[in-house]
């Protein structure tokens, strides 16, 4: 039984530069944050400076307000559709090898996806104008 | 060349590639800000920055120094750890995606053929989309950690916009993989060098990809997350000094990344019309230099398009943005996959 915990050498070869680049990106970000903290002018503290920006007015209510449920709906739809797109990738890569069977299979898959999209649009989940909000009952 | 055989040479070559690529990108970012200000000025019949150095050429350095020496303020009402972390998260993905972008034909160093890409991954484009989608966390965390109304609105808008257009981005390029049968960006470029550029084979995908790239980088006409006329500055309202600049570097590096991706996927990468891979190979290492210049020309031209569009097309409304993405581009991209499938029916059937 092969030892599945050992990283294959090709993968190490391929991904080592990526790790090095990640290291560079982290150190670049850290240098920026720490450098600005060390070099920056030390200002005098003031309560107005510490308050949230509201165009010069006294802040009203708390900063974190409730926001529209539509944003959640979009997030859920994104997950559904993005998974479908990810399914398309391996199929697209081997498309030439699958033969006509692969084409018809994916035609069925895309039809189902299209019907799902049509349902979402008809249901009004993507209506940002309607006063009644998304997900009408009718 | 592999790590196990010649570790020192391997690390040295890769370090050199990383330093060259990241520094090219950071310098291009710095001067893209200057170019943006100059071009904006000309389009509005102004002069633009011209005080620091001849033609304002030292302006980016002056700006960077000024950012470092400004007061590094963390307001009292924010969530401190996330507030400091957010600009770093916004900046890092746009640097990491550069790993898989091939910039020139291979060069020969000390008898080894070195591909001019930091990591020649066989899942290149998947890696790129996976990492670039992490940038949305930086924006959302900045909006949330600021504990203030405008940044929160900007952050929430940004998240919905970026995830929506990521879908079109991923869907539009499926056609290319069907025709080429690979996710490795190096192979996609090589096929275009000896064939036809993908923007002629996949024109619909090209248009959708360009529109989605504008939305992904939060640039006009899709800059809703930082719409300055309604949200002050959007998600980075509460930021100052270098932390503010990091959002800027992240945005411009992302612009560079997407410009490079358009060049690689659709405009033939380093290809020059009527030059085949043999012509590049016959030039030896000078072929890599010529290829790199050709590649950078395409990237810079596309970055100019970003600036051009900014002063040409007014900002969308949020419902228009969502309608365009979900009700227009998504079905077109789906139909495009089917059309591409019909044009590239498997051979021998």
Interface residues (C-beta under 8 A of the other chain):
Chain A: X9 X12 X13 X14 X15 X16 X17 X18 X20 X21 X22 X24 X25 X26 X28 X29 X30 X32 X33 X35 X36 X37 X39 X40 X41 X42 X43 X49 X50 X51 X52 X53 X54 X55 X59 X62 X63 X64 X65 X67 X70 X71 X74 X75 X77 X78 X81 X82 X85 X86 X88 X89 X92 X93 X94 X95 X96 X97 X98 X99 X100 X102 X103 X106 X107 X110 X113 X114 X117 X121 X126 X128 X129
Chain B: X2 X3 X4 X10 X11 X14 X15 X17 X18 X22 X67 X68 X69 X70 X71 X72 X73 X75 X76 X77 X84 X87 X88 X91 X92 X95 X96 X98 X99 X118 X119 X120 X121 X122 X126 X127 X144 X146 X147 X148 X149 X150 X152 X153 X156 X159 X160 X163 X164 X166 X167 X170 X171 X174 X175 X177 X178 X181 X182 X183 X232 X237 X238 X241 X242 X243 X245 X246 X318 X319 X322 X323 X326 X327 X330 X331 X334 X337 X338 X341 X344 X345 X346 X347 X348 X349
